[in-house]
Amino acid sequence: MSRRISGFKPTGPLQLGNYVGAIRPVVRGQHEQPTVAFIADLHALTVQHDPALVQARSREVAGLLLAAGIDPGTTVLYRQSDVAAHLELHYLLECVASYGEAHRMIQFKEKGGGGGSRLSLLTYPVLMAADILLHDIEEVPVGHDQRQHVELTRDLAERFNERYGPTFTVPRAVHPAVAARIADLAEPARKMGKTNASTAGVLFLLDPPDVLRRKVMRAVTDAGTEVVYDPDRHPGVANLLDILGALSDRDPHVLAGGFDGYGQLKATVADAVIDTLEPIRRRYQALTDEDIESVLAEGAERAAGHADQTVRRARTALGLTGGR
Ligand code: TYM
């Protein structure tokens, strides 16, 4: 049974892209496959951050994952910084990764990576590789934006195994069939992201229904009225069809034929988004900080058990056997 992992950076409130691209696939498979989900708070330090906000957002992300259906009875849910093995394996993997490799990562460039950026922004994908390899993961359910990072993880695992002997499981990325890249409703050329400068086109999991409806009804479409699924020529409309397709498990091409105009499409998308997100928001509101912290504490213990063994294997392979 393939082991899976997904991580979520607490750099902003979770949005629909996180839900469709990663949370839902994780929730759906968690009773069939061993699953790990974690709050990637160390990754939030790679850009300017407010410590109090990182702490609050970490708990919010954990609460939202629980509210969205992560079952802590089966899934190991924890906060990355509670498990020190991430940091140790990060360094060990830096010793098999090259500067050029890290520098080629698209997200480093997208986030304005340059002389003044934090060194951790450059090495961030190596930390992500450590996150995955610690848990002997076979499948990484992620959106398309993380594809390159999982490729790097594969490369590092293979290289390490070749140089120092079989140590790591080599993982692969798995993407949802529909909507592996949800776009910003106001700017369909951009991905919907929790840190997008304007929130007009971002559907947050905690937005109340009237806000969700307003954002969907104002989504940028294009000239014309006919509803067709054509991501190149009509990206705004295709994005709405992707969202609807993902939320209703239907093919966006087929869905397109069922609408008379953009207004009707938007109203249907708004209903589907609200029907999906409103129960999550309500369940989230019923959780206390203590509920969330106790799940995270137990998850960290379970995660550390596995992770420590992996690090021990890596240390031994590298010749660092002294005393541990
Ligand atoms: P993050 O926090 O940016 O996003 C969390 C997950 O949501 C997916 N996602 C999307 N999917 C479809 N459409 C979108 N618009 C969209 N926006 C986000 C992301 O692909 C991701 O699956 N580096 C990771 C966090 C991480 C991680 C890991 C993930 C750290 N270590 C190990 C998996 C395994 C990140 O920044 O995700």
Residues whose N, C-alpha, C, O or C-beta is under 5 A from the ligand:
A	BS01	TYM	I5 S6 G7 F8 K9 G17 N18 G21 A22 A40 M128 D131 I132 P141 V142 G143 H144 D145 Q146 A179 A180 R181 I182 K191 M192
